[in-house]
């Protein structure tokens, strides 16, 4: 079938040019939303008396057949059609004839593709939020199972203070919640309709954009026709949100990789979510986690790609914008699969309680508690800090723990220290003493677990 825009040209398109410029090989992803948008547009045209009810019925019948062919895999995607929009229109023309030729009235591929991409992105945001919620639930389940397990908390990858593992896991629930918020907020700006802006200036025909806006479930129309066809801020926003999410998933992966290492041995990777080595029989590799960490670069790269595409574009639509789809499609597909994998992996986490207890014995995790003990004795915090640091040095030089020092040794540094100090020099029970809101203490963590159960029910 000849090009739908053939009237202006004498010669056909060079084969290399056709191969270079086609997008149907990847924008076929938009096929269903393209049909959805076209049916809403056709209804509007009929209500505005720009096509007949008979034309509308024919278009609906033809689109129903095309949708069925898409579902059964019988639809033919031809490079000569250039993109999915022209591919579907060409097939519709073959099926119903003249009514299909009226469908593009008061519409350009410029506003059509912008509308399709917004419809697709809107649906994917809703799916991604559900997947994030599922991962949050998985993390919460493990946090609840191990809510009393104490491990060292780290700063600078040095043992810092004792915390509950549930607090550590729920930190990622908080991060994922912000990811949900970012995607949900971006959805507000995604859900505005470009359709009816046509190529870039609107139309002289008496259309009613509110009809298509209502039919397609958009919150509002795009109010500037030139901006409507060229705006890809919504793609940037979604990719930025996904990039941030992948930073969080990458950090989580790194934590679990450390926990599973031979040096830490805090967890053992489940067979279903680890792989072996082709040469070293003993290996149990955290490939899921390493790939998650690696795919963060892929998603961040997608964001960099679209930022680079749009940064120097003049008004309005330019063919450069064809390059918005592959990065977006790939990033969303990567996010969906990664979230599904992690949702399956997280419930397999089993922490070794004996290892966790042994990890608490080194690193002077109770040094801060000792300083706070002295605060309660009336000593200024900076002096408390110095006393605790001095005692840490003394214990370290003798290869002892703080609790192994004698009361006499401690009082040699600070007379305010009394026998009751030994009640707080035990990292395994320190979290019971944390009282500040949001802390890693038993009461606050239990309260937080209960809160998240209500949020995620």
N, C-alpha and C positions, 0 to 999 in steps of 0.2 A: 504494500500500500504506500502511495506517495506521501511525502512529508505533509503534515497538516498546515505548514506555513509556506508551501511551495510557490505560491503566486508571485512572490518578489524575485525569485531566482530562475535563471535559465539553466545553469549547469547543476549536476548533482553534487553531493558532498563527497569529498575525498575520503577514501576508506580509512586512512590513518586518522583523519580529522574526526570521522565518525566514531572510531574506536577510542580516541583521546577524550572526546567530549561526552560520550554516553554516560548516563548514571543509572540506567535501569538495572544494571547488574547489582547495585546495592540499594537504590531507593525503592526497590520492590517491597522493602520492609514497610513502606507507607501504603501499600495497596488497599488494605481494609479501611484505613482512615480516609484515603482518597475517595473511595466509594461513598463513605459516610458523608464527607463534605459535598460531594457532587449531588447526592440525593437531597440534601438540605438546600443546596443552591437551586436545584431544579424545582423544588417545592416553592421557593421564594419567587422564581421566575413565573411560575404558573399563577401564583396569588397576585402578582403584579401585572398579569395579562401579557407577559412577554413571550410566553409559550402557552399552548393549549393544554387542557386537562388530558387530552388524548396523547399529546407529546409526553406529558409527565408519566402517564401510565406506561408508555412504551419504554421510556428511560428506566423506570423502576423495574420493569420486566427484564430488560437487558442487563441491568446491574445485578439483579438477583441471579441470573445465569452466570455472570462473570464471577460473582462471589462463590458460587458453588464450584466453578472450575478452579478457583484459587484454593478452596478447601480440599479438593480432591487431587490437586497437583496437575490438573490438565491445562491450566492457563499457560499460554506460550509467551514467554518474555523475549522480545526481539530487540536486539541492539539498534536496529534501524528506527525503532520508535523513540529512541533517545532517552526518554524517562518514563516513569510509571504513569504519570498523568496522561501523556500522549498515548502510551501503550493501552491504557484502559479505554480512553476515548476512541482510539482506532478500533478496538475490539467491539466496543459498543456500537460504533457506526456499522461494522460488518453485521451486527445482529439486528439492529432496528432501523438502520438507514437514516433518513432526514432528521428525525427527532434528536438523534445523537449530535448532529451538526449544529443544533441550536443550543446545546448544553453550555457551550463556552461563551454564550452571550453575557456581557457585563462581568467577565472574569478573565484574568490573565494567569499564565503559569506562575507569575511572580507572587500574586496574592494566594493562589491555590497552594503552592508549595509551602508558603509561610503558614497557612492555615493547617495543612496536613501535618507539618512538623510540630506545631503546637498541640494538635490533637494527640499525636503519638506520644509526645513528651509528657503531656498531662496524664495519660494513662500509665506511662512507665513510672512517673513519680508516685502514683498511688500504689503500684506494685512494689516499688522499692521501699516505701514506708512500711508496708506489711512485712517485708522480708527483714527489715531492720528490727521491727517489733519482735519477730520470731527469734532473732539472735539475742535480743535483750532478755527474752523469756528464758532462753537456754542458759545464759550467763547467770540469771537470777536463780535458776534451779540449782546450779552448782554452788553458788554463794550460800544458798540456804542449807544445802547438804553439809557444807564445811564452815558454818557460821561461827564456830568456836575455835577453829584452827588458827593458831598464831604462827606467823612467819616473820623473818626480818623484813622491814621496809628499807628501801634503798634510796639514797641520793648519790649522784656521781658514781653509781654502781658500787658504792661502799655501804656496808651495813650501817643503818642509821637508827631506826627505832622499831620496836616490835609493833606489828599491826595484825589485824585479822585478814586472812586471805579473802574473806568475803568483801572487805572494804576495797581490796585491790581489784577484785573482779567487778565490783559495782562502780568503780571509777570509769570502766569502759561502758557501762550502761549509761552513765551520765554523758559521756562523749557521744555515744550513739543517739542519745536523746537530742543533743544539739544538732546532730546530722539530720534527724527527722524535722526539727524546727526549720533548718535552713531549706530543706527540700519543700516543706509545706509552705514556707514563706515565698519561695521562688514560684511555686504553683500559682500564686495570686497574679503574678505578672505574665506567666505562661498563658493563663486563661483569659486572654483578650483576643478578639477575632479580627484578623486582617482582611478576610474575604469581603469583596466589594470595593476594595481599594484599587482593584484592577492592576494595570501595569505599574502605575505610580501616581496617577492624577485623579482616579475615580472614573466616573462614567456620566455621559449625558442621558443615559436611559433611566427611567423612573423605577429604580430598585428600592427595596426596603431591607436594609441590613439587619434590622432588629429581628426579622423573621428567621434568618439563618443563624443569628446569634442565639436566639432562643432554642432553635432546633438542635444546635450543636452543643448546648449547655455551657456556652461561654458566659462569663460574668459581665462583659461589656465589649464594645467594639473598639478597635484601635482608632484613635481620633484624628490621626494625621496620615493621609494616604501614602505620602513619601516615606515616612518613618515606618509605616506598617509593613511595606514590602522589603525593607532593607534591615529592619531590626533583627539582630540575633543575640541581643543581650540575654534573652531567656536561655539560650544554649550555653552561653558563658556562665551564667549563674548556676545552672544545673551541673555543669562540669566542674565548677569551683566547689560546689557542695560535695560532689562525689570525690573530688581530689582530697578534700579535708577528711571525708569519711575514710578514704583509703590510708591516709596518714594514721588515723586511729587504728584501723585494722592492722596496719603494718607494725605499729607499736605493740599492739596486743600479741601479734605473732612473734615478735622479738622476745617479749617476756616469756612466752610459753617455750620458745626454743631454748632459752636459758634454763628454765625450769627442767626441761627434758634432757639437758646435757649431762654427760658423765660426771662433770664437775659438781653439778647441783643435785641431780638425781631426785628432785622434788616430785616429779611425775614420771610415768612411763607411757610413751605414746602407744595408743591402741593400734593393733595390726591394720584395721580397716582404713586408718588415716595416716599411715606412714609407709615408707618404701625401703627396699634394701639396696645394697651395692652390687654392682656387676662383678666386683673383684674381691671385696672384703666381706666375708660371710657374716661377721658379727654386727654389721651396721644396721641401725634403725633410724632412718633419715626423716626429718620433719618437712617433707617436700610440700605438703599443703601450706604450711606456714611460710616457708621460704618463697613459694610462688605468690602467696598473698603479699608478702613484703615486696617482691619483685614487680607484681602487677600494679602496685601503687605508682611506679614510674610510668607505666603505660597510660594510666588514667590521667596523671598529671601532664603527660605528653599531649593527650587529647585536648586538655585545656590550653596548653601553650599553642597548639595548632590553630584552634579557632581564634585565639587572641591575635595571632599573627595574621590570619586571613582578613580579619575585619579592621585592623588598626589603621590602614591607609585608604580605605574605600571611599570614593566620592558618593554622594547621593545619586541614584537611589539603589535599585537592584543592579548588581554586577554578577557575572557568571562565577566569579570567585566563590560566591556563597554556596555553590554546589559542594564545596569542600567542607561544609559544616556537618554533613550527615554521617560520613564514615567515622569520624572521631566520636561523635555523639552515640551512634549505634554501638560502636565497639566498647565504649566506656560503660554504657548501660548494661550491655550483655555481660561484660566482665564483672560488674558490680553484682548483678543478679546471681551469677554462678558462684561467685566468691561467698556471698552472704548465705546461699543455700548450703555450701560446703561447710562453712564455719558453724552454721546452725546444727548440722549433723555431728560435727567434731566436738563441740564444746561439752555436750553431755557425757562424753567418754573420758573427760578429765578425772583422774583419780590421784589425789595427793597422798604422799607417803608421810604419815604422821610422825614416825620415828625420825625420819630425816629432818622434818620441819623442826622437831624439838632439838635435835643436835645442832641445827643451824643457829639456834638462839643462844648457844653457849659462847660463841665468839663475837668479836666486834664491839663489845662494851655497849650493847643496845640499851642498857639502863643508865647510861651516863646523863642523859637529859632528865630522867626521872630523879636522879640524885640531885641535880641542880635545882629542880623544882621543889624537892624536899627541903632544901636549904632556904628557898624563898619563903616557905611556910614558917621557917624559924626566924624570919625577919631580916635575913641578909639580902642586900641589893643584888639583883640578878647578875650583874657583871662580875661581882665577887663570887657568887654561886658558880658561875661558869668557870671561873679560874680555879676554884677549889676542886670542882669535879674533874677538870682537865688535869690537874696535878695528881689526883688520885688515879685517874686512868693511866697516866704515865708511870706511876709507881707500880701499879698492877701489871702493866705491860712489860716493864723491865724485869719483873719477877715471874713472868709467864703465868699470871694469876688472873682470875676474874675479879670484878669489884667486890662481889660478895665473899671472896676468899681473904680479903684484907681484914685484919683484926680491928676492933673498935679503937684500940690504942693507936694503931697506925693512922686511922682516919682522924682521930682527935688531935694527932700531932700536926695535922694540916688545918683542921678547923674544930674548935672547941664546941661548936654548936651541935655537932653530930652526936647522936645518942643511940642507944641500943635499938630503938624502933626503926633505924635506917634499914636494917636487914629485911624488914617486911616489904620494902619496895624494890630491893635489889634482886629481882627475879623477872627477866623479860617475859617468861611464860604467863605471868599474871598481870603484867603492866596494862594491857588493854582494858582490864576491868576498872582501872583508875581513870581512864580518859573520860572527861565529862563535858567537854565543849561540844556545841552543836556541830554535827557533821564530822565528828572525830572518828577515829578507828577503834573506839571503845565498844564493848559488848552491847550496852544499852542503846547507843546511837545507831549501831549497825543493825540491831534487831528492829529498831524503829524504822530505819530506812528500808529494810527488807519488806516489812509490812506495808510501807507506803508504796513501794514499787509493785507489790502484788496487786494492790488496788488499781494502780495506773495501767498495768499490763494485763488485767484480767480479760 
